[in-house]
Amino acid sequence: GAVSGMVQLFVPLALHADGVSTAAIGVAFSASAGVYAASSTGVLMVGARAVTLPVLALAALGCAVALSPAALSASSAAVVVALLLFAAPRAALSTIAYPLATRESSRAGLGESGVLGLLNAGWAAATVVGPLVAGALSTALGTRMVFCITLAGAAVMAAWLIRSNPGRVATP
């Protein structure tokens, strides 16, 4: 949530600062939405085999890798490439998180609705906090550095998910 919020704040800001028109920014986001929809559909087609903690960790790592073009270069092309690359692993994260959370809810001693409520609250809080933190960091450090920090945040999330999986794969 926070990483997505930061990306969705900084991509248009970086592109606008580089003189890209509002219409072209809209086209970039529409293309990103298309990649997101196609990727989410692909994950759904794979079905329960994709609903594992290792796949979720791989998607988080994919988010980090996807941001590397924008972290390495401030060019508009690099920022758009990062936006487009980011859509697929973000879709996988969003698509896998909910069924994985409900499937594991009994282990946490919570009902499915409680786990989904916590997941939604976490996404919502991150969506609010991410752009606020990103705006403050951008003012202090610049947009490119915030892409680096966002990349690092996604990598930390991937590492945490990998360490959270004690060698087991949940069964459907």
C-alpha positions as CSV (number, residue, x, y, z in Angstrom):
1,G,0.0,0.0,0.0
2,A,2.6,2.5,1.0
3,V,4.9,1.7,-1.9
4,S,2.0,1.9,-4.4
5,G,0.9,5.3,-2.9
6,M,4.4,6.6,-3.2
7,V,4.7,5.4,-6.8
8,Q,1.3,6.9,-7.7
9,L,2.4,10.2,-6.2
10,F,5.8,10.5,-7.7
11,V,5.3,9.2,-11.2
12,P,3.0,12.1,-12.2
13,L,5.1,14.6,-10.3
14,A,8.3,13.4,-12.0
15,L,6.7,13.3,-15.4
16,H,5.1,16.8,-15.0
17,A,8.4,18.2,-13.8
18,D,10.0,16.8,-17.0
19,G,7.5,18.6,-19.1
20,V,5.3,15.6,-20.0
21,S,1.7,16.7,-20.7
22,T,-1.2,15.7,-18.5
23,A,-2.7,13.7,-21.4
24,A,0.5,11.7,-21.8
25,I,0.7,11.1,-18.1
26,G,-2.9,9.8,-18.3
27,V,-2.0,7.5,-21.1
28,A,0.9,6.1,-19.1
29,F,-1.4,5.4,-16.1
30,S,-4.0,3.8,-18.4
31,A,-1.4,1.5,-19.9
32,S,-0.3,0.7,-16.4
33,A,-3.9,-0.2,-15.5
34,G,-4.0,-2.5,-18.5
35,V,-0.9,-4.3,-17.4
36,Y,-2.4,-4.5,-13.9
37,A,-5.7,-6.0,-15.2
38,A,-3.9,-8.5,-17.4
39,S,-1.5,-9.6,-14.7
40,S,-4.3,-9.9,-12.1
41,T,-6.2,-12.1,-14.6
42,G,-3.1,-14.2,-15.1
43,V,-2.7,-14.8,-11.4
44,L,-6.4,-15.7,-11.2
45,M,-6.0,-18.2,-14.0
46,V,-3.1,-19.9,-12.2
47,G,-5.5,-20.3,-9.2
48,A,-4.6,-21.7,-5.8
49,R,-1.1,-22.6,-6.9
50,A,-0.2,-18.9,-6.8
51,V,-1.7,-18.3,-3.3
52,T,1.5,-18.9,-1.3
53,L,3.7,-16.8,0.8
54,P,6.8,-17.5,-1.4
55,V,4.8,-16.2,-4.5
56,L,3.7,-13.1,-2.4
57,A,7.4,-12.5,-1.5
58,L,8.4,-12.9,-5.1
59,A,5.8,-10.3,-6.1
60,A,7.1,-7.9,-3.5
61,L,10.6,-8.4,-4.8
62,G,9.3,-7.8,-8.3
63,C,7.9,-4.4,-7.1
64,A,11.4,-3.5,-5.9
65,V,13.1,-4.6,-9.2
66,A,10.4,-2.8,-11.2
67,L,11.3,0.5,-9.6
68,S,15.0,0.3,-10.4
69,P,14.7,2.2,-13.7
70,A,13.3,5.3,-11.9
71,A,15.8,4.9,-9.1
72,L,18.7,4.8,-11.6
73,S,17.6,7.5,-14.0
74,A,15.3,10.5,-13.6
75,S,14.4,10.5,-17.3
76,S,10.7,10.4,-18.3
77,A,11.3,7.1,-20.2
78,A,12.7,5.4,-17.1
79,V,9.9,6.6,-14.9
80,V,7.2,5.3,-17.4
81,V,9.1,2.0,-17.7
82,A,9.1,1.7,-13.9
83,L,5.4,2.5,-13.8
84,L,4.6,-0.2,-16.4
85,L,6.9,-2.8,-14.8
86,F,5.5,-2.1,-11.3
87,A,1.9,-2.9,-12.4
88,A,2.4,-6.6,-12.8
89,P,3.9,-7.5,-9.4
90,R,1.6,-5.0,-7.7
91,A,-1.4,-6.8,-9.3
92,A,0.0,-10.2,-8.0
93,L,0.4,-8.8,-4.5
94,S,-3.2,-7.5,-4.5
95,T,-4.7,-10.6,-6.0
96,I,-2.8,-13.1,-3.8
97,A,-3.0,-11.2,-0.4
98,Y,-6.7,-11.6,0.2
99,P,-7.1,-15.4,-0.4
100,L,-3.9,-16.1,1.4
101,A,-5.1,-14.0,4.4
102,T,-8.4,-15.7,4.5
103,R,-6.9,-19.2,4.2
104,E,-4.5,-18.5,7.1
105,S,-7.1,-16.7,9.3
106,S,-7.7,-19.7,11.5
107,R,-4.0,-20.0,12.4
108,A,-4.2,-16.4,13.6
109,G,-7.2,-17.2,15.7
110,L,-9.3,-14.7,13.8
111,G,-12.3,-15.2,11.5
112,E,-12.0,-14.5,7.8
113,S,-13.8,-11.2,8.2
114,G,-11.5,-10.1,11.0
115,V,-8.4,-10.8,8.9
116,L,-9.9,-9.1,5.8
117,G,-10.8,-6.1,8.0
118,L,-7.2,-5.9,9.2
119,L,-5.8,-6.3,5.7
120,N,-8.1,-3.5,4.4
121,A,-7.2,-1.3,7.4
122,G,-3.5,-1.9,6.6
123,W,-3.9,-1.0,2.9
124,A,-5.9,2.1,3.8
125,A,-3.4,3.3,6.4
126,A,-0.5,2.7,4.0
127,T,-2.3,4.5,1.2
128,V,-2.8,7.6,3.4
129,V,0.7,7.5,5.1
130,G,2.8,6.6,2.0
131,P,2.1,9.7,-0.1
132,L,2.5,12.0,3.0
133,V,5.9,10.5,3.9
134,A,6.9,10.5,0.2
135,G,6.0,14.2,-0.1
136,A,8.1,15.1,2.9
137,L,11.0,13.0,1.7
138,S,10.8,14.5,-1.8
139,T,11.0,18.0,-0.4
140,A,14.0,17.1,1.6
141,L,15.8,14.7,-0.7
142,G,14.4,14.9,-4.2
143,T,12.2,12.6,-6.3
144,R,14.9,10.3,-7.5
145,M,16.0,9.6,-4.0
146,V,12.4,8.8,-3.0
147,F,12.3,6.2,-5.8
148,C,15.4,4.7,-4.2
149,I,13.8,4.7,-0.8
150,T,10.6,3.2,-2.2
151,L,12.6,0.5,-3.9
152,A,14.3,-0.3,-0.6
153,G,11.0,-0.5,1.2
154,A,9.7,-3.0,-1.3
155,A,12.9,-5.0,-0.9
156,V,12.5,-5.0,2.9
157,M,8.9,-6.2,2.5
158,A,10.1,-9.1,0.2
159,A,12.8,-10.0,2.7
160,W,10.3,-10.0,5.6
161,L,7.9,-12.2,3.6
162,I,10.7,-14.6,2.7
163,R,11.7,-14.9,6.4
164,S,8.1,-15.3,7.5
165,N,7.8,-18.5,5.5
166,P,9.5,-21.2,7.7
167,G,9.8,-23.6,4.7
168,R,6.2,-24.5,4.5
169,V,3.7,-23.8,1.8
170,A,0.1,-23.4,2.9
171,T,-2.3,-25.8,1.2
172,P,-5.7,-24.6,-0.2
